[in-house]
Amino acid sequence: MQVKLGETNKLDEFQENLHKMQAEAESSGGNTKSAPQFWMPSPLPERVLMQIHELFLRSEGHEIPLRNFIATWNAHFANETLAYRTLGFRDVRGLLSQASPARGVGARLAMVPS
């Protein structure tokens, strides 16, 4: 997935307003839970990236349907769970969006040649 920013000044304005709202809420002792909270997940560990790479290389056609990814993972790495939530991702799709060798091809994930 690619996101293209059309108007950078609007993003800057949004960020300034967000910081002002958060500063005002903190200084007045108010609740900051109503303000939007954003975070970037930490980079995937090299070991997980290598396992994902190996999984795609072992798969037929170097493709895995997204709906079968966890089952395929469990079949190849039976003793290890894919703890995507622990790594800061909401779902497997989010995790794989950070795995550089994987990209969407229709309803499947495919290996991108390096």
C-alpha positions in Angstrom: 0.0 0.0 0.0 1.3 3.4 -0.9 0.0 6.7 0.6 0.7 9.9 -1.3 0.5 13.2 0.6 -1.2 15.9 -1.5 -1.0 18.9 0.7 1.8 18.9 3.2 0.8 22.2 4.7 -2.5 20.7 5.9 -0.6 17.8 7.6 1.7 20.4 9.3 -1.4 22.3 10.4 -3.0 19.2 11.8 0.1 18.2 13.7 0.4 21.7 15.2 -3.2 21.6 16.3 -2.8 18.1 17.8 0.2 19.2 19.8 -1.6 22.2 21.1 -4.6 20.2 22.1 -2.4 17.7 23.9 -0.4 20.4 25.7 -3.5 22.2 26.8 -5.1 19.0 28.1 -1.9 18.1 30.0 -1.4 21.5 31.5 -5.0 21.7 32.7 -4.9 18.2 34.2 -7.5 17.1 31.7 -7.9 13.8 30.0 -5.8 13.2 26.9 -7.6 10.0 25.9 -9.9 11.9 23.6 -7.0 13.2 21.5 -5.9 10.9 18.7 -2.9 8.8 19.5 -0.6 7.5 16.8 2.5 5.3 16.9 4.7 3.5 14.4 5.4 -0.2 15.1 9.0 -1.0 15.7 10.9 -2.6 12.9 10.4 -6.4 12.5 13.2 -8.5 14.0 15.6 -9.9 11.5 14.7 -13.4 12.6 11.0 -12.9 11.8 11.9 -11.4 8.4 14.0 -14.4 7.6 11.3 -16.8 8.6 8.7 -14.9 6.4 11.2 -15.0 3.5 11.8 -18.8 4.0 8.0 -19.4 4.2 7.4 -17.7 0.8 10.3 -19.6 -0.7 8.9 -22.9 0.4 5.4 -22.1 -0.8 4.2 -23.2 -4.3 4.7 -20.3 -6.7 6.1 -18.2 -3.9 2.5 -17.2 -3.0 0.4 -17.6 0.0 -3.3 -16.6 0.3 -3.6 -14.1 3.1 -6.4 -16.0 4.8 -4.1 -19.1 5.0 -1.0 -17.3 6.1 -1.2 -18.2 9.8 -2.0 -21.9 9.0 0.9 -22.0 6.6 3.2 -20.4 9.3 2.0 -23.0 11.9 2.6 -25.8 9.5 6.2 -24.7 8.8 7.1 -23.3 12.2 5.1 -25.6 14.5 7.0 -24.6 17.7 6.8 -20.9 17.2 3.7 -18.7 17.2 3.6 -15.6 15.0 3.1 -13.0 17.8 2.1 -10.1 15.5 0.2 -8.3 18.2 3.2 -8.4 20.5 5.2 -6.8 17.7 2.6 -3.9 17.6 0.4 -4.9 14.7 -3.4 -5.2 14.7 -3.4 -8.1 12.3 -1.3 -10.3 10.0 -1.9 -7.9 7.1 -0.3 -5.1 9.1 2.7 -7.3 10.0 3.2 -8.3 6.3 3.0 -4.7 5.2 6.3 -4.1 7.0 7.9 -7.3 5.6 9.7 -5.9 2.5 9.7 -9.2 0.5 5.9 -9.6 0.6 3.4 -7.7 -1.5 -0.2 -8.1 -2.4 -1.1 -9.8 -5.7 -4.8 -10.0 -6.0 -6.1 -12.0 -3.1 -2.6 -13.5 -2.5 0.7 -12.4 -1.1 3.7 -13.0 -3.3 7.4 -12.8 -3.0 9.0 -9.8 -4.6 12.3 -10.7 -6.3 15.3 -8.9 -4.7 
